Amino acid sequence: MRRVMSLTLVLVWLGAACASRSGPGSSGSSASYAPAQPVRTLVVAASAEPKTLAARIIAQSAFSLHYRRIFNADLALLDDQSNPSAYLAETLPRLNTDDWKVFPDGRMETTYRLKPNLVWHDGALLTADDFVFSWQVYATPELGQAGSLPIKLIASVEAPDDRTLLIRWSQPYAAAGALQSLGFSAPIGLPPLPRSILGPALESGAQALLNHSHWATEYVGLGPYRLDRWEPGAFIEASAFDRHALGAPRIQRIKMLFLTDPNTALASMLSGEVQFANLPVAQASTLLRQWPPGAGSMVPYTNAWWAAHFQGRADMVSPAALQDRRVRQALAHTVDRAGINEAIYEGQNIIADSLFPSAGGLGQAANAAVTTYPFDLARSARLMAEAGFTKPSGAEFYVGPSRERFSPELRGTTGEFEPLTTAMAGGWRQAGFDIQQTALPASQVADLQAKSSYPGVAIQSGSGGEGAIGTMSSDNIPRLENQWRGAGLGFNGYSNPELDRLSGAFGAALEPADQNRAAADIVKLYSTELPAISLFFPVSPHVFTADLTGPRLRPATSNPTWNVHEWELR
């Protein structure tokens, strides 16, 4: 494979050299000949093939934000310290100025001014009207985004001229002055959409818009790279976008291989076919051991929250006893997270007591209010007894008042979650819970109906912290009535009016102290009611070869590829 790639690069170099000798206007003399530099391609291993490259999901997708960042741009961008900076905007609005007004009744206005001469990947001019159109699309109820942040708080979006964007807000929203969609665990922004391409489809209805090829093989964005070729089931090829808002990328081409098997990705890194990958801990550790000294590097990061979610829909949950908080708490007390972490993840994962990492003032404030569930089999047994469950003499498993065996299902996704699912199911069985282990095919993770339609408990990965709060409200729950569209934590069907109020209060808090109080109240409610058992903040390594420079350590809210336009490949 490496010989084939090397030969390809030689042929590209020779072709470019010949063109420079015999192209239009050349004299053919040696004095005018300037050899072209070979074009290097950064090869990236993607663990899943996308359904869309869009910054904000319309069609459901499991494609990582790592890579959607490559094709997209928004008004703001989070750096490797999670500090927002202007991206498509000239500057960001500042609170209590003409650019960010807060009115006595709680309404707000923010004004963004776009940088001049910005264009889409197809060369069409980006205008403020593309943001107006974007809001019209995402506010369409049938598309499943109208109930998410910040869309549900926006009263209107206007374009006074081609470069001025005026957003009117129905209530305060702390992230209104730095709208961005490309970080992790951060408020979602308002990425523009090209009206010239998608406008006719929206006029034809939501289904026509969802089926438009723009979302996939004919995607047109504003990010540092533009889509050149998409070979379904195999790879995506992209080239540097010279008119990118932050300057032309230094690496000319990127190829993303869809390598769903982490062992295949590991082998590709070892062979040198791939220069950048996001590997599970086991494969990353193997790679670092087998690489010769100086062959590559690893940057660890934590960008997700793993939890075991109880089915919150009363018409789906089975056994019905899972609706009893004491039963959920009993199950939580029998999860040996420390033991699982050591046995499966080499002790690398961070044990999570809530959906908030403890780093930073917000996480510390939130976790000060958390109810914890340490591994305690005696406490679990007492809670089950309080709920009416016993283990008859000589019996292995709990039975209920009617002598029926308590036998819930534990579902995990095939692949990454199989070892975790097996370990949890085994621990629960030893504690007397007759757990039935099942698997959701990895190919169905992006299917919200399949993901949501489980009877018992489902292990899932998702955003934690601020990003999760924005998806907690009841209007984000996928259901038949909204064609199984929703966002984030809504998939588990948990609905609580008080949680709806608190998540709204968090989003409306403009001062850090108010945000901390709201986060603490949310964590207190969530950890007491326990719609999900917090498990881990997984440490997920980025590994890259020594000839690639640019990736670096960053907090969970930032994006690993935030500065991909600055990366270099020697």
N, C-alpha and C positions, 0 to 999 in steps of 0.2 A: 504493500500500500504506500509506504514512504517513497519507494522508487517511482511509482506511478505519479505521486504528487510532485516529486522532484522533476521528473520528465515534463510534466505539465507546466511547471514554472519556467523551465528552459524554453519550451515552445512559445509560451507567452512572451518571454523576453526577446526571442528571435523574431517573433512576429512584429513586436513593437519596434525593434531595430530596423527591420526591413521597411516598415511603414515610414520611419523617420528618414530613410534614404530616398524613397521613391514617392513620397506623398506629394500632394499639391504644393507647388511653390518651391520644391527642393531642387537644388542644382545638381545633386548627385555627387558633389565633390566631397573629399574627406574633410575639408575645412568646415563644411556646414553640418557635418554629421555629429550628433550628440546622442550617445547611447541612452536609451530609456532605462529607468530603474525597474527591476522585476517587481511585479505586483504581488505582495504577500497576502494571503488569506488567513484570517483568524478563524480557526475551526472550534466550535463550541458544542458541547454535548448537552442537549435539552432532554429532560427526563420524560416529557410528554409532548405530543403534537398538539398545537393549538386549534381551537375552532375559530378564533379571531385574534387579530393583532391589536385590537383597539385598546386604548388606555383604560377606558371604562367599559366594563363588560355589558354587552347587550345579549348576543348569543352566549350561552353558558360556556365557560372555558376553564380548564385546569392549568392553562399556560401561565407560567410564572411571570410576575411583574418584573423579574430580572430582565426578561427579554422583551416584554412589551415596551419597556423604557427605550430600547434601541430604536423603535420605530415612531415614537411619539414625543410630543412636547406639550407643556401646559403653561399657564401664566407664571407659575413659580416652580422652583426646583429645590429640593432639600439636599444639602451637601453632606459630607461625611461626619458632620457634627449635628445633623438634623436642623441646621439653620437654614431658613428659606431665603432664597435670592431670586431676583427677577429673571425670568426666562424669556417668554414671549412678550411679557410686559416690559416697558422701559424702567419703571420703578414699581414698588409695591405700595399699596395704600397704607397710610399711618393713621391710627386711631385718633379721633377728635381733630381731624383736619378736613379740608374740603374734599379730600379723596375718600374719607371714611367718616361718615356722619351717623351719629346715634341720636334718635329722637326720643322725647320724653315717654312716648307710649311703647318704646321698645323696638320700633321699626328702625331699619338701618338703610344706608345707601353706600355702596363702594364703587369707585370709579377707577378703571384700569385704562392706561394708554398703551397701545401696542407699539412695539418697535417698528420703524419704517421698513418697507420693502420686504416683508416676510412672505414667503411663498410655500405652497404645498409641494410635495414631492413631484407632482405632475407639472409644476411651474405656474399654476394658478395663484393669484394673489390671495393671501389670507386677509380677511377683513373682520371687523367686529361683528358683522352679521352672521359669520360662521359660529360665533358663540351664542348668538340669539337662536340660531337654528339648533345648536346642540341642546340648549335648555328645552326647546320645544320637543325634541326627540326624547330626552331623558325624563321629561315630565309627563310623557304619554303613559297613562296607567297600564295599558296592555303590554308594555315593554318591561315591566317589573322593576323600574328604577325610581318611580315617582315617590316612593316612601322612604328612600334612603337620603343620607346627608351628602351634600348640602341641598339637594334638589327640593326636598319637601319644605325647606325654609325660604326658598326664593319665591318672591311674589311676582317678579317680572325681570326680564333682561332686555335692555334696549341698546341700540347702536346710534348715538347722535351723529356720528360720522364714521368713516371707514376704519379709523384707528382708535375710537373711543368706545369703551364698554361700560355701561351703567347697569349695575345690579341692585335691585330693590329687594330688601329682606323683610319678611313678615315678623321676625324676632331676632334678637342678638345671636350671633354665631362667631365664636372665637377665631375660627380659621378663615373668616371672610376676607382678610387682608393678604392671604398667601395661598390662594387656591391652587392645589396641585393634586395630581392623581397617580404619581409614579413612585411614592414612597411606600413603606410597609407600616402597618399599624398606625396609619395617620389619616386625618380627615381626607375624604375623597373630594376631588375638585370638579371643575367644569371643563373638561378637555373639548376643544372645538371639533366640529364635524363639517365636512365640505358640503355646503348646501347645493353647490353645482352638481355634485354627484348623487347625493342621497335625497335631495328635495323632491324629485318626482316620485321616488319610492314611498316616502312618507305620505304624500298625497293619495297614494293608492292603498294605503292601510298598513297596519303594523306588521302583518305577515310578509308583505312585499318588502318592507324595510329589513326585516330579520333575514330574509332569504337573499338579500343583495350580495353580490360577489365582492363588494368593497370590504366587507368584514374579514374576508379571508384572502383568496388568491389574487385579488386585484386591489389590495389595501393601499391607500394613499394617506400618508401621515405627514408629520412635521419634524420628526426626530432626526437624530444624527445619521441614520441609515435608511435607505429606501429599498423596498422589496423589488427584487429582480426576478426571482423564480421560486416557485413553491411546488415541490414534487411531493404529492400526498404520500404519507407513510414513510418518507425518506429524509427530506431535508428542505431547508429554506436558504436561499442565497440572497445577499443584500450588498449594496455598494454604498460608499460614503456619499452623503448629501452635501455638496459643496456650499449650498446656501443655508445651511443649518444656522439657527439663531445664535448659537454660541461659537460658531466657527466650524470650518470643515474638519471632520475627523482625521486623525493621523494614520489610522489603519484603513486601507482602501476598500477591503472586502471582508465580509463575515459570512461564514457558512455554519448553519445550525443543523446538526445531525440529530434526529429523533432516536435516542437510545434509551428505551424504557427499562432495560435491564441494567442495573448499576454495575454488574460484573463486566458487561460489555463496555460500558463507559470507562471502567477501570483499565481494561485491556487496551482501549484506544488511547488512553493517556500514557500508558506504559510504552506503547509503540511509537508515540509521537504524532499519531494521526490527529489527535485532539489536543489543543493547547489550554482549554479552559473548561471546567466542569464543576457542577455542584453535586458532590457525592455524599451518600450516607457515611456516618462515622466509620463503620467497619471497612468500607472500601477505601476511604481516605487514609485511614491508618495503614492499610496494606500498601497503598501507593507510596506513602512517605517512607515506609520501610524498604521498599524495593527500588525506589529511585536512587541512583548514585548521588553522592554529595553534590549539592549545587544544581541539581537537575530541575528543581521546581520549588514552589512554595505553597503554603496553605494559609488562608485567612478564615478564622472561625467567625461565625455570626449566628445570631438568634433572631429569627423574624416571625416565628409562629408560636401558637399555643395549642398544645395537644390536650384533649379532654375526652372523657367518656360521657356522651350526652344521652340523657333519658328521653324517651319519646314523650313529647308534651301534648300531643293531640289526644284528647279523651277517646275519640272514636277509633284510634289506631293502637293505643297502648295495650300491651298484653305481656304478662298478667296485670290485671287491674291494680294489684297491690303496689306496683311501681309508682302509683300516684300518691302513695303514703310517704311523706317526707322521712319518717323514721326508717323505712325500708331503704330508701336511697342513702341515708346517712350510714346505715349498717353496712351497705355494700362499700361505701367510701372507706370505712374503717378497716376493711379487709384487703385493701390494695397496698402491697408492699412496694412503694415507689422506689425507695432506696435500693432494695434488693434487685428490682427489675432493672434499674439504671446500671448497676454494676454488672449484672449478668448479660445484658444485651448491648448496652451502649458504652461499655468500658468506663462507666462513671462520668461520662462527658456531659450528659444532659443536665439542665438546671431543673430541680424539682419545683413545681408550681403549686402554690397554695391558692392562687386566684388567677384571673386572666391578666393581671398586671405584673410585669417584671418589677422587682424591688428597686432597681436602679432609678435614681432621680427623685425629685421631690414628690411628683405625682404618684409614682409607684409606692413610695414609702408611706404616703398619706393613705392610699387605698388599702395597703396590706396591714396597716395598723388596726383596721376594722374587720379583718377577715376571721371567719370561723374555720379552724383547721381540723383536719381529719387524719391524725396520725394512725399508723398501723396498730390496731388494738382489737384483737379477736374477742376479748371479754366484753368490751364496750359494744361491739357489733352484736354479740349474742343477746345482751340486755335489750338493745333496741329492737331486735327481731321479736323478743318475748313481749315487749310492750305493744308491738304491732299485731300480736296474736299468733306468731309462728313458733313452732317447737320442733325439736328433733326427737321423735319417739325412741324409746329404749332400743338400742341396737341399730337405729336407722342412721344413714349417712347424710341425708339431706333434710332440709326444712320442709315442713308441711304446714298448711294453713288450718284455720278452725274447722273446715269441712274435710280435713285429712287429704286435701289435694296437694300434690308436690309443687313447691315454688320453683318454676323452671323457666326463667327468662332467657331471651336470646341476646348474645353479645356479637355484634357485627363489626368487622374491621375490613379495611380495603386489602385486596390481594397485593402482594409485594411488600412495600415498606412497613405496613402495620401488622403483617402476619406474625412476626415474633412477639410483638407487644400483645396482640390479641390472645395468642396462645398462652402467654405467661399470666395474663389477667384471668383468663378463663380457668386455668389450672389452680391459681390461688383461690379463686372464689369456690371452686368445687371442694378443695380441701377444707374450706371454712363452712361447708354445708349448703352451698347454693348450687342447685342442679343447672348449671349454665349450659346452654346450647350454642356452640360456636359456629358462626357462619361467616361468609366472606362476600363482600361487594366487589365485583370485578373492577380493576383499576380503570377500565374503559368507560365505566359508568359514573365515575366521580363527578364529572361535569354535568351529569343529568340530575337536576334538582328533584325531580319526582322520584327517581330511584334512590337518591341519597336521603330523601326525607321519609320514605315509606318503609320504616323499620319498626317492629313492634316493641322492642325492648331497649337496648343500649347500643350506641354506635360510637366507635372511636373515630374522631375526625381531627384534622388539622385546620387551623384557621388563624385569622389575625387575633392578637390579643390587644390589651390596652385600649388606647383611644379609638383605634380602628374598629374594634369589636363593639364598643359602646354605640357607635353610629348604626349598628345593624341589629340592636337588641329589641327595638320596638315591634309591637305586634303587626304593624303594617308591612314588615319585611318577611312575614311567614309565607313560604310557598304553599299554595293550596290549589285545589281544582278550580276554584272560582277565578284565580288570577293566572290560570294556565301553568301553575307550578313555577312561577317566577318569584324571586325574592333575593335576599342578600345576606351574606355572612351567617350570623348565629340564628337567623330566622329558620334555617332548615330543620332545627329540632322541635319547632312548633310550640315552644314555651311562650306563654302570654301572661303578662301580669300588669295591670293598670298602673301600679306604683312604679314598676320598672320603666314603663313607658314615660311616666312623668319625670323620673330621675334622669333617664337618658336624654330627654329634652332639656332638662336643666343643665346637664353637663355641656351639651352643645351650645347653650345660650350663655354660658359663663364667660365673661370677658376678662375677669381677673383671676390670676392663678389660685388665690385662696378659695374663691368660689368654686373653681374647677376641682380643687383638691377635696373640698367638702362633698361635692356631688359624687366624685369617684369613690370616696369612702362609703357613702350611703349605698351606692350601687353594689360594691363588693360585699358589704354587710348583708344586704338583701339576697344577693345571688348565692353567696356561700351558705346562708342559712336555709333558704328554700332548696338549694342544690339541684337545679335542673341539669347540672353537669358536674362530674368529678374532675377537678383540675389534676393534670398529670405532670406534664413537662413543658418547659421551653426548650425545644430541641436545639442543640448546637449542630449547625449544618455547615460543613466546611466547603469553602471555595478552594479549589486546587488549580494551579496554573503553572505552566512550564517556565523555565528561566528566561526564555526569549520574549516573554510577555511582561510588560511593566504597566502599572496603573491601578490594578485592584488593591484596595487597602481596607483595613479595619474600619468599621462604622457602626453606629448604634442601630437598634432594631427598626427605628422609624425611617431611616434612610434606605436608599436602594443600592445594592451592591454594584450596579452598573450605572450609577448616577453620573459618573464622569467618563463614560465609555468613549466619548469623543476625544479624550485626552490620552487614551491608552496607546501604547506603542508596541510594535512587534518587530523585533530585530531579525 
